[in-house]
């Protein structure tokens, strides 16, 4: 999801696609489960996407169709491998039926499958992105300081990463 010049999230593409999906959904009699995967601010699915879908389709969410949020965690250089080998799969839902649809769709994956609220799933995507950016910034700063001190920053980080109890740990 692109950003605006001022740094705000630009939801133009998300809303346009959602309008088109709603128009198609209008002519469908079968119940559908819609899965959103864009990086969007928490609350977007419930406060923006669902109202657009209801308005353009003339149908009601959780009665005529379902909506859930399933963040993807793909790196640019290894996206195909990341898709097939994710650290976990998260789905934000309002209904257990939607969770089952996503679980069945990703049944071929061996990663843990986590079900949560839509807003939590949206926020987890942001938290992961911020954490990865923080790690890059930290590594860059260590590299800058090490270079100024005549130290090999790559060697420092290699050694730092060996400690999986304190430095690279779940908590």
Order of alpha helices (4+ residues) and beta strands (2+ residues): alpha-beta-alpha-beta-alpha-beta-alpha-beta-alpha-alpha
